[in-house]
Amino acid sequence: MTAIVINLPAIAQFNDEQFYQLCQANSDLKLELSAVGELIVMPPTGGITGKRNSDIIADLVIWNRRTGLGVVFDSSTVFKLPNGANRSPDAAWIPLDKWNALTSEQQEKFLPLCPDFVIELRSPSDSLKTLQNKMQEFIDNGTVLGWLINPQARQVEIYHQSREKEVLEHPINVLGENVLPGFVFNLQLIW
């Protein structure tokens, strides 16, 4: 099952509170909103993708608890990007100072910022091009480092603020570089 994109006319555009309320009223759906106002209904994942996502989140959380450098978010978290899009990566991280700068109301609702680090894990139903565009959107809006993990091709695309996308073929692990110092994700959990 692929994502469903609903094109909304200009008269049906959501403001931040309306989109938040729509998501709350339909909590069994995973919804995103593109920068041009398209409502995106994301399909649920299957067992293998769910397990892979859990392994990614677990390792990221363990690293973060050890270092205390920031806050980790799962795929249910919506980030309101500077371009107006409301996006949910499969995993995300922000430094602790960004989290602490938010008000308690901002922390409770969709986060009005772009994460410093994101991961997208391609499931069998995901369009690679759609995920690549989403990753580029994160980078264009302030993400410093992103990984697009593609189990089907055993590739990891690494996205940076300051350089071209790098594609790793059959890597054993991938590094958090200077964004997540000391974080090493073992891709044997995915392959």
Buried (B, 14 or more C-beta within 10 A) or exposed (E): EEBEEEEBEEEEBBEBEEBBEBBEEEEEEBBBBBBEBEBBBBBEBEEEBBEBBEBBBEBBBEBBEEBEBBBBBBBEBBBBBEBBBBBBBBBBBBBEEBBEEBEEEBEEBBBEBBBBBBBBBBBEBBEBEBBBEBBBBBBBBBBBBBBBBBBEEBBBBBBBEEEEBEEBEEBEEBBBEEBBEEBEBEBEBBE
